[in-house]
Amino acid sequence: MRYVYSLAALVAGVALLSLSGCDTSKAEGDREAGGQELLNVSYDPTRELWKTLNQEFIADYKKTAGVELDIKQSHGGSSSQARAVIDGLEADVVTLALWSDTSAIAKAGLIQQGWEERLPNGSLPYFSTIVFVVRKGNPKQIKDWPDLIREGVEVVTPSAKTSGNGKLSFLSAWGSIVLRDGSEKDATDFVTKLYNEHVPVLDSGARAATTTFAQKKIGDVHLTWENEAYFELAESKGELEIVYPPISIRAEPYVAVVDANVDRKKTRAAAEAYLKFLYTPKAQEIIAESYYRPSNPEALHKFRDKFQPVELFFIQKIAANWEEADKRFFGEGGVFDQIYSPVQK
């Protein structure tokens, strides 16, 4: 078997990747004089969620503020998207997969310190996790993380260097060992075998990995966001199934206004209203219906039947915090670099 390390985002340039993923949500009719444009830079598989949320917010903001909005969306691997914003992509808001990606933008001086405290629930409108998608009938009987390294099993997951999905999958695999009485050496051995012997390709982002698994039909199991798994299931017309492992990481996609950009573009009022809207009952309902776990306890309880129970562990169970985890596992020379040895064509 030949292994390929696919980092198209880095080869082509992260800014180009981000802009190529743009979509636009507009209110019906032509933009009025005095209208405003917002750019939401998000991670890879949130296109459908934001399209629906944008339509609702645009109509709501027109009624409450009298302003016609044009909201553009940019999607790609979360770490690549963060780098694109740092390098000049003029995001009004970022809705990225990981705290560490948003923090990197803050460290670059584009987001004011203390950004987590500006919105309810620590600027976390929803949370999620990583699940398995398998072929119909689950022919390889994949039910838990150790099953991923059985002989003959091929695993599809995006790169842990560019993708939030990729990082969360790696951390889930690691945590599944050390949080169930395994040592760090056991975890290192597990991820080394997983990525070097069972992952045939590392795409740059979550949606690309979905294409690899569902459309190109590569692999036996796909490690992906819970919401993306349901998107994949709906598109497959019965050819795929979802498997919840007993344990997985609690994924926390934070949101933030990019202060330097909104102050220059004079879009702060609209950008702040946009993110505050995410905590309204209507938005929390849309979030839940899209298979993202809403942060509002009442909304989560209302839609509890949509979400299968699973043991979700916080990052603090395997690292001091997200910053330490990002540096240790995915930084230059970190654990992922140490264990991964791709075979080049």
VOPA-957032 format. One record per residue (C-alpha): residue number from 0; residue in three letters; z negated, x negated, y. Coordinates in pm, whole numbers, plus 32768, in hexadecimal, padded with zeros to 4 digits. Layout:
N
+-----+------+------+------+------+
|  nr | rest |   zz |   xx |   yy |
+-----+------+------+------+------+
| NUM |  ALA |    Z |    X |    Y |
...
+-----+------+------+------+------+
***
This chain:
345
+-----+------+------+------+------+
|  nr | rest |   zz |   xx |   yy |
+-----+------+------+------+------+
|   0 |  MET | 8000 | 8000 | 8000 |
|   1 |  ARG | 8057 | 7F7E | 815A |
|   2 |  TYR | 7F6F | 7FB6 | 8283 |
|   3 |  VAL | 7FE6 | 7FD7 | 83E8 |
|   4 |  TYR | 7F12 | 7FC7 | 8521 |
|   5 |  SER | 7FB6 | 80B8 | 8619 |
|   6 |  LEU | 7F4C | 8077 | 8783 |
|   7 |  ALA | 806D | 810F | 8841 |
|   8 |  ALA | 7F8D | 8161 | 8964 |
|   9 |  LEU | 7F48 | 7FF2 | 89A0 |
|  10 |  VAL | 80AA | 7F7F | 8967 |
|  11 |  ALA | 814D | 8081 | 8A4A |
|  12 |  GLY | 803A | 8076 | 8B51 |
|  13 |  VAL | 7F1C | 8166 | 8B70 |
|  14 |  ALA | 7F8C | 81FA | 8CB9 |
|  15 |  LEU | 80DC | 825B | 8C28 |
|  16 |  LEU | 8033 | 82F4 | 8AFA |
|  17 |  SER | 7F4F | 83C4 | 8BD5 |
|  18 |  LEU | 8062 | 8446 | 8CB5 |
|  19 |  SER | 8143 | 8499 | 8B90 |
|  20 |  GLY | 8035 | 8584 | 8B11 |
|  21 |  CYS | 802A | 8655 | 8C4C |
|  22 |  ASP | 8041 | 87CF | 8C43 |
|  23 |  THR | 8023 | 88C3 | 8D61 |
|  24 |  SER | 7F65 | 8A09 | 8D81 |
|  25 |  LYS | 7FBE | 8AE7 | 8EA9 |
|  26 |  ALA | 7F67 | 8C3E | 8F26 |
|  27 |  GLU | 8086 | 8D35 | 8F0D |
|  28 |  GLY | 8173 | 8D29 | 9031 |
|  29 |  ASP | 81CF | 8C0E | 911C |
|  30 |  ARG | 80C9 | 8B27 | 91AC |
|  31 |  GLU | 805B | 8BA0 | 9300 |
|  32 |  ALA | 8043 | 8ACC | 9435 |
|  33 |  GLY | 7EF2 | 8A26 | 9439 |
|  34 |  GLY | 7EDA | 8A1D | 92BE |
|  35 |  GLN | 7E3D | 88FA | 9209 |
|  36 |  GLU | 7E89 | 882C | 90D6 |
|  37 |  LEU | 7D8A | 87A3 | 8FE1 |
|  38 |  LEU | 7DBE | 86A8 | 8ECA |
|  39 |  ASN | 7CDE | 86C4 | 8D98 |
|  40 |  VAL | 7CED | 8587 | 8CC7 |
|  41 |  SER | 7C71 | 85DE | 8B6C |
|  42 |  TYR | 7C72 | 855D | 8A09 |
|  43 |  ASP | 7D82 | 859C | 890D |
|  44 |  PRO | 7D51 | 86EC | 885B |
|  45 |  THR | 7CD2 | 87C4 | 897C |
|  46 |  ARG | 7E24 | 883E | 89FB |
|  47 |  GLU | 7DFD | 89A2 | 897F |
|  48 |  LEU | 7C94 | 89C4 | 89F3 |
|  49 |  TRP | 7CDC | 8957 | 8B57 |
|  50 |  LYS | 7E18 | 8A27 | 8B72 |
|  51 |  THR | 7D4A | 8B5F | 8B2B |
|  52 |  LEU | 7C26 | 8AF7 | 8C07 |
|  53 |  ASN | 7D0F | 8A99 | 8D24 |
|  54 |  GLN | 7DB6 | 8BED | 8D25 |
|  55 |  GLU | 7C64 | 8C9A | 8D41 |
|  56 |  PHE | 7BE0 | 8BB0 | 8E4D |
|  57 |  ILE | 7D1B | 8BBD | 8F21 |
|  58 |  ALA | 7D07 | 8D38 | 8F32 |
|  59 |  ASP | 7B91 | 8D2E | 8F75 |
|  60 |  TYR | 7BAE | 8C28 | 9087 |
|  61 |  LYS | 7CC5 | 8CE6 | 9132 |
|  62 |  LYS | 7BDF | 8E15 | 9148 |
|  63 |  THR | 7AA4 | 8D5E | 91B4 |
|  64 |  ALA | 7B2E | 8C48 | 9292 |
|  65 |  GLY | 7C86 | 8CCE | 92F1 |
|  66 |  VAL | 7D28 | 8B89 | 927F |
|  67 |  GLU | 7E58 | 8B70 | 919E |
|  68 |  LEU | 7E24 | 8A57 | 90A2 |
|  69 |  ASP | 7F18 | 898D | 8FD2 |
|  70 |  ILE | 7E59 | 88DC | 8EBB |
|  71 |  LYS | 7F05 | 87C2 | 8E04 |
|  72 |  GLN | 7E89 | 873D | 8CB7 |
|  73 |  SER | 7EA4 | 85DB | 8C2E |
|  74 |  HIS | 7E51 | 8591 | 8AC2 |
|  75 |  GLY | 7E39 | 8459 | 89EB |
|  76 |  GLY | 7D42 | 8380 | 8932 |
|  77 |  SER | 7BFA | 839B | 89EF |
|  78 |  SER | 7BC5 | 8227 | 8A2C |
|  79 |  SER | 7D30 | 81FF | 8A96 |
|  80 |  GLN | 7D08 | 8323 | 8B86 |
|  81 |  ALA | 7BD2 | 8286 | 8C20 |
|  82 |  ARG | 7C8E | 8141 | 8C55 |
|  83 |  ALA | 7DB0 | 81FC | 8CF4 |
|  84 |  VAL | 7CC2 | 829E | 8DF2 |
|  85 |  ILE | 7C25 | 814D | 8E3F |
|  86 |  ASP | 7D82 | 80BE | 8E6D |
|  87 |  GLY | 7DEA | 81CC | 8F63 |
|  88 |  LEU | 7E34 | 8318 | 8EB7 |
|  89 |  GLU | 7DB6 | 8408 | 8FC5 |
|  90 |  ALA | 7CDA | 84EF | 8EF9 |
|  91 |  ASP | 7C0D | 85EF | 8FB8 |
|  92 |  VAL | 7B39 | 862A | 8E83 |
|  93 |  VAL | 7B13 | 8577 | 8D38 |
|  94 |  THR | 7ABA | 8636 | 8BFB |
|  95 |  LEU | 7ABA | 8518 | 8B03 |
|  96 |  ALA | 7A3D | 84FE | 899E |
|  97 |  LEU | 7921 | 8406 | 89CE |
|  98 |  TRP | 780D | 83BD | 8AC7 |
|  99 |  SER | 786F | 824E | 8ABD |
| 100 |  ASP | 79D0 | 829D | 8B38 |
| 101 |  THR | 7950 | 8362 | 8C64 |
| 102 |  SER | 784B | 8257 | 8CA6 |
| 103 |  ALA | 795B | 814D | 8CB1 |
| 104 |  ILE | 7A01 | 820E | 8DCE |
| 105 |  ALA | 78B2 | 8224 | 8E81 |
| 106 |  LYS | 787E | 80AF | 8E57 |
| 107 |  ALA | 79D1 | 8079 | 8EF9 |
| 108 |  GLY | 7949 | 8129 | 902F |
| 109 |  LEU | 7A16 | 8268 | 9013 |
| 110 |  ILE | 78F8 | 834F | 8FAC |
| 111 |  GLN | 77A7 | 834C | 905C |
| 112 |  GLN | 7676 | 82E8 | 8F94 |
| 113 |  GLY | 75A3 | 8406 | 8F10 |
| 114 |  TRP | 76D7 | 84D2 | 8EBC |
| 115 |  GLU | 7636 | 855E | 8D7F |
| 116 |  GLU | 7534 | 861C | 8E4C |
| 117 |  ARG | 7629 | 86DC | 8F27 |
| 118 |  LEU | 767F | 87E9 | 8E29 |
| 119 |  PRO | 75B8 | 88B9 | 8D30 |
| 120 |  ASN | 7556 | 882A | 8BDE |
| 121 |  GLY | 758C | 86C6 | 8C55 |
| 122 |  SER | 76FD | 8703 | 8CA5 |
| 123 |  LEU | 773F | 8768 | 8B3D |
| 124 |  PRO | 77E8 | 88C0 | 8B2C |
| 125 |  TYR | 781C | 88B0 | 89B3 |
| 126 |  PHE | 77EB | 87CC | 8887 |
| 127 |  SER | 78A8 | 8796 | 8743 |
| 128 |  THR | 78BA | 86C0 | 860A |
| 129 |  ILE | 79A2 | 8618 | 8511 |
| 130 |  VAL | 7A13 | 86D4 | 83D8 |
| 131 |  PHE | 7B0E | 869F | 82BE |
| 132 |  VAL | 7C61 | 8748 | 8299 |
| 133 |  VAL | 7CF0 | 873A | 8139 |
| 134 |  ARG | 7E23 | 87B9 | 807E |
| 135 |  LYS | 7E1E | 8918 | 7FE9 |
| 136 |  GLY | 7D30 | 892B | 7EC4 |
| 137 |  ASN | 7C92 | 87DD | 7F25 |
| 138 |  PRO | 7D40 | 872A | 7E03 |
| 139 |  LYS | 7C7B | 85E7 | 7E36 |
| 140 |  GLN | 7B30 | 86AA | 7E43 |
| 141 |  ILE | 7AC1 | 860A | 7F88 |
| 142 |  LYS | 796E | 8698 | 7FED |
| 143 |  ASP | 78A4 | 857C | 8084 |
| 144 |  TRP | 78D3 | 842B | 812D |
| 145 |  PRO | 78B9 | 8358 | 7FEE |
| 146 |  ASP | 79E2 | 841A | 7F61 |
| 147 |  LEU | 7AC1 | 8379 | 8069 |
| 148 |  ILE | 7ABD | 822A | 7FB8 |
| 149 |  ARG | 7B05 | 82A6 | 7E59 |
| 150 |  GLU | 7C38 | 820F | 7DB7 |
| 151 |  GLY | 7D7C | 82B3 | 7E26 |
| 152 |  VAL | 7CF1 | 8363 | 7F5D |
| 153 |  GLU | 7DB1 | 832F | 80A2 |
| 154 |  VAL | 7CFF | 837B | 81E9 |
| 155 |  VAL | 7D9E | 83CE | 8339 |
| 156 |  THR | 7CD3 | 8387 | 8475 |
| 157 |  PRO | 7D32 | 8306 | 85CE |
| 158 |  SER | 7CDA | 81AE | 8651 |
| 159 |  ALA | 7B72 | 816A | 86AD |
| 160 |  LYS | 7BEE | 808A | 87C6 |
| 161 |  THR | 7CA8 | 8196 | 888B |
| 162 |  SER | 7C39 | 82EB | 880F |
| 163 |  GLY | 7AF6 | 83AF | 8831 |
| 164 |  ASN | 7B47 | 8456 | 86E4 |
| 165 |  GLY | 7B73 | 82FC | 864E |
| 166 |  LYS | 7A25 | 827F | 86CE |
| 167 |  LEU | 796B | 83B7 | 8663 |
| 168 |  SER | 7A04 | 83A7 | 8507 |
| 169 |  PHE | 7998 | 823C | 84E4 |
| 170 |  LEU | 7838 | 8287 | 855E |
| 171 |  SER | 781E | 83B5 | 8478 |
| 172 |  ALA | 7882 | 82DC | 8350 |
| 173 |  TRP | 7785 | 81D2 | 83B5 |
| 174 |  GLY | 7670 | 82D0 | 83EE |
| 175 |  SER | 76B5 | 837C | 82A3 |
| 176 |  ILE | 7642 | 823B | 81F9 |
| 177 |  VAL | 7520 | 81BC | 82CC |
| 178 |  LEU | 7487 | 8315 | 82FF |
| 179 |  ARG | 7483 | 835A | 818A |
| 180 |  ASP | 73B9 | 822B | 811D |
| 181 |  GLY | 74D5 | 812F | 812E |
| 182 |  SER | 74B3 | 7FDF | 81DA |
| 183 |  GLU | 758F | 7F5B | 82F2 |
| 184 |  LYS | 7631 | 7E76 | 81F1 |
| 185 |  ASP | 7680 | 7FAB | 8121 |
| 186 |  ALA | 7718 | 804F | 8255 |
| 187 |  THR | 77E3 | 7F17 | 82A6 |
| 188 |  ASP | 7867 | 7F05 | 8142 |
| 189 |  PHE | 78BE | 8078 | 814D |
| 190 |  VAL | 7985 | 8072 | 8293 |
| 191 |  THR | 7A2E | 7F2B | 822E |
| 192 |  LYS | 7AAE | 7FC8 | 80EE |
| 193 |  LEU | 7B04 | 810F | 819B |
| 194 |  TYR | 7BD7 | 807E | 82B3 |
| 195 |  ASN | 7C79 | 7F5E | 81F9 |
| 196 |  GLU | 7CC7 | 8008 | 80AE |
| 197 |  HIS | 7CE1 | 817D | 80F5 |
| 198 |  VAL | 7D6C | 81AF | 8256 |
| 199 |  PRO | 7EE9 | 8186 | 8253 |
| 200 |  VAL | 7F1B | 81AD | 83CC |
| 201 |  LEU | 7E48 | 81B7 | 8507 |
| 202 |  ASP | 7EE7 | 8293 | 8610 |
| 203 |  SER | 7E81 | 8269 | 877C |
| 204 |  GLY | 7DF3 | 83C9 | 87A6 |
| 205 |  ALA | 7D78 | 8500 | 86F3 |
| 206 |  ARG | 7EB1 | 85D6 | 8717 |
| 207 |  ALA | 7F90 | 84BE | 8699 |
| 208 |  ALA | 7EB2 | 84A3 | 8565 |
| 209 |  THR | 7ED7 | 861B | 8533 |
| 210 |  THR | 8050 | 85F0 | 8536 |
| 211 |  THR | 8039 | 84D2 | 843C |
| 212 |  PHE | 7F69 | 85A1 | 834A |
| 213 |  ALA | 7FEA | 8704 | 8375 |
| 214 |  GLN | 815A | 86CF | 83C7 |
| 215 |  LYS | 81AD | 857E | 832E |
| 216 |  LYS | 80CC | 85D6 | 8207 |
| 217 |  ILE | 8030 | 847D | 81F4 |
| 218 |  GLY | 7ED6 | 8463 | 815A |
| 219 |  ASP | 7DE5 | 8537 | 808F |
| 220 |  VAL | 7CDE | 8574 | 819B |
| 221 |  HIS | 7CDC | 8578 | 8316 |
| 222 |  LEU | 7B9F | 8522 | 83DA |
| 223 |  THR | 7BB0 | 85F0 | 8516 |
| 224 |  TRP | 7AFF | 86C1 | 861C |
| 225 |  GLU | 7A80 | 8813 | 85A2 |
| 226 |  ASN | 7B5D | 88CB | 869D |
| 227 |  GLU | 7C8E | 87FC | 863E |
| 228 |  ALA | 7C51 | 884A | 84D1 |
| 229 |  TYR | 7C6D | 89BF | 8519 |
| 230 |  PHE | 7DA6 | 8984 | 85EA |
| 231 |  GLU | 7E38 | 88C4 | 84C5 |
| 232 |  LEU | 7DD3 | 89D4 | 83D1 |
| 233 |  ALA | 7E7B | 8AE4 | 84A1 |
| 234 |  GLU | 7FBD | 8A1C | 84BC |
| 235 |  SER | 7FCC | 89C9 | 8349 |
| 236 |  LYS | 8009 | 8B2C | 82C7 |
| 237 |  GLY | 7F13 | 8B04 | 81AA |
| 238 |  GLU | 7F6B | 89A1 | 8146 |
| 239 |  LEU | 7E26 | 8904 | 81C1 |
| 240 |  GLU | 7CB0 | 8941 | 81A1 |
| 241 |  ILE | 7B7A | 88D2 | 8262 |
| 242 |  VAL | 7A57 | 8822 | 81BA |
| 243 |  TYR | 790C | 87ED | 826D |
| 244 |  PRO | 785A | 86AF | 81FC |
| 245 |  PRO | 76E0 | 86D1 | 81D6 |
| 246 |  ILE | 76A4 | 85ED | 8302 |
| 247 |  SER | 7771 | 8592 | 8435 |
| 248 |  ILE | 773F | 851D | 859A |
| 249 |  ARG | 76F6 | 8604 | 86BD |
| 250 |  ALA | 7821 | 85CC | 87A2 |
| 251 |  GLU | 77D5 | 85FA | 8914 |
| 252 |  PRO | 7902 | 8611 | 8A01 |
| 253 |  TYR | 7870 | 85F8 | 8B60 |
| 254 |  VAL | 7921 | 866A | 8C9C |
| 255 |  ALA | 791B | 85D9 | 8DFC |
| 256 |  VAL | 79BB | 85EC | 8F52 |
| 257 |  VAL | 7A69 | 84A6 | 8FB3 |
| 258 |  ASP | 79C6 | 847D | 9108 |
| 259 |  ALA | 7AA8 | 8372 | 919B |
| 260 |  ASN | 7BDF | 843F | 9150 |
| 261 |  VAL | 7B66 | 8597 | 91BC |
| 262 |  ASP | 7AE1 | 850E | 9305 |
| 263 |  ARG | 7C2D | 8465 | 9350 |
| 264 |  LYS | 7CF8 | 8596 | 92E2 |
| 265 |  LYS | 7C04 | 868E | 9383 |
| 266 |  THR | 7BE7 | 8754 | 9241 |
| 267 |  ARG | 7A70 | 8739 | 9205 |
| 268 |  ALA | 7A20 | 88AB | 9233 |
| 269 |  ALA | 7B26 | 891A | 9137 |
| 270 |  ALA | 7AD1 | 8804 | 9040 |
| 271 |  GLU | 795E | 8852 | 9045 |
| 272 |  ALA | 799D | 89C6 | 9021 |
| 273 |  TYR | 7A85 | 897D | 8EFC |
| 274 |  LEU | 797A | 88C6 | 8E36 |
| 275 |  LYS | 7866 | 89BD | 8E90 |
| 276 |  PHE | 7946 | 8AD2 | 8E09 |
| 277 |  LEU | 7924 | 8A39 | 8CAD |
| 278 |  TYR | 77BF | 8AB9 | 8C99 |
| 279 |  THR | 7810 | 8C23 | 8CE9 |
| 280 |  PRO | 77FC | 8D25 | 8BD0 |
| 281 |  LYS | 7975 | 8D51 | 8BD2 |
| 282 |  ALA | 79BC | 8BDD | 8BB3 |
| 283 |  GLN | 78B1 | 8BAE | 8AA8 |
| 284 |  GLU | 7957 | 8CC6 | 89E3 |
| 285 |  ILE | 7AAC | 8C1E | 89FE |
| 286 |  ILE | 7A0E | 8AD5 | 8990 |
| 287 |  ALA | 7974 | 8B78 | 885D |
| 288 |  GLU | 7AB0 | 8C38 | 8802 |
| 289 |  SER | 7B67 | 8AE9 | 880B |
| 290 |  TYR | 7A71 | 8A56 | 870E |
| 291 |  TYR | 79AF | 897C | 8801 |
| 292 |  ARG | 7837 | 89B3 | 87E3 |
| 293 |  PRO | 77BD | 8A45 | 8930 |
| 294 |  SER | 7693 | 89A2 | 89DB |
| 295 |  ASN | 75FE | 8AF0 | 8A44 |
| 296 |  PRO | 7506 | 8B52 | 8930 |
| 297 |  GLU | 7555 | 8CC5 | 8955 |
| 298 |  ALA | 76CB | 8C87 | 8934 |
| 299 |  LEU | 7693 | 8BA1 | 880B |
| 300 |  HIS | 75BF | 8CA9 | 8760 |
| 301 |  LYS | 76BE | 8DBA | 87AA |
| 302 |  PHE | 77D3 | 8CF1 | 8704 |
| 303 |  ARG | 76FE | 8C50 | 85F6 |
| 304 |  ASP | 77D9 | 8CDC | 84E1 |
| 305 |  LYS | 78FE | 8C0A | 855A |
| 306 |  PHE | 7846 | 8AC5 | 851A |
| 307 |  GLN | 77DB | 8A4E | 83C4 |
| 308 |  PRO | 7681 | 89AD | 83BB |
| 309 |  VAL | 768A | 8833 | 8398 |
| 310 |  GLU | 758B | 8723 | 83DC |
| 311 |  LEU | 75F5 | 8690 | 852B |
| 312 |  PHE | 7558 | 8546 | 858E |
| 313 |  PHE | 753B | 84C5 | 86F1 |
| 314 |  ILE | 75C1 | 836D | 874D |
| 315 |  GLN | 7459 | 82FA | 8783 |
| 316 |  LYS | 742A | 830A | 8609 |
| 317 |  ILE | 750E | 81DC | 85DB |
| 318 |  ALA | 7509 | 8131 | 8732 |
| 319 |  ALA | 7433 | 8124 | 886A |
| 320 |  ASN | 7532 | 81F8 | 892A |
| 321 |  TRP | 76A9 | 822B | 8954 |
| 322 |  GLU | 76CF | 80F2 | 8A28 |
| 323 |  GLU | 7630 | 8015 | 8920 |
| 324 |  ALA | 76F5 | 80C0 | 880B |
| 325 |  ASP | 7841 | 8092 | 88BD |
| 326 |  LYS | 7800 | 7F21 | 88FB |
| 327 |  ARG | 7776 | 7ED8 | 87A1 |
| 328 |  PHE | 7871 | 7F95 | 86D2 |
| 329 |  PHE | 79B0 | 7F9D | 87A1 |
| 330 |  GLY | 7999 | 7E8A | 88A6 |
| 331 |  GLU | 7A58 | 7D44 | 888D |
| 332 |  GLY | 79E1 | 7C97 | 8753 |
| 333 |  GLY | 7909 | 7DC1 | 86F2 |
| 334 |  VAL | 78D2 | 7E55 | 859A |
| 335 |  PHE | 7A27 | 7F00 | 8589 |
| 336 |  ASP | 7ADD | 7DBF | 85E6 |
| 337 |  GLN | 7A12 | 7D01 | 84E3 |
| 338 |  ILE | 7A59 | 7DEC | 83C3 |
| 339 |  TYR | 7BC0 | 7E5A | 8405 |
| 340 |  SER | 7CDD | 7D7B | 838B |
| 341 |  PRO | 7E27 | 7E38 | 83B1 |
| 342 |  VAL | 7F57 | 7DC5 | 82F1 |
| 343 |  GLN | 807A | 7D9D | 83E0 |
| 344 |  LYS | 81DF | 7DFA | 838E |
+-----+------+------+------+------+
***
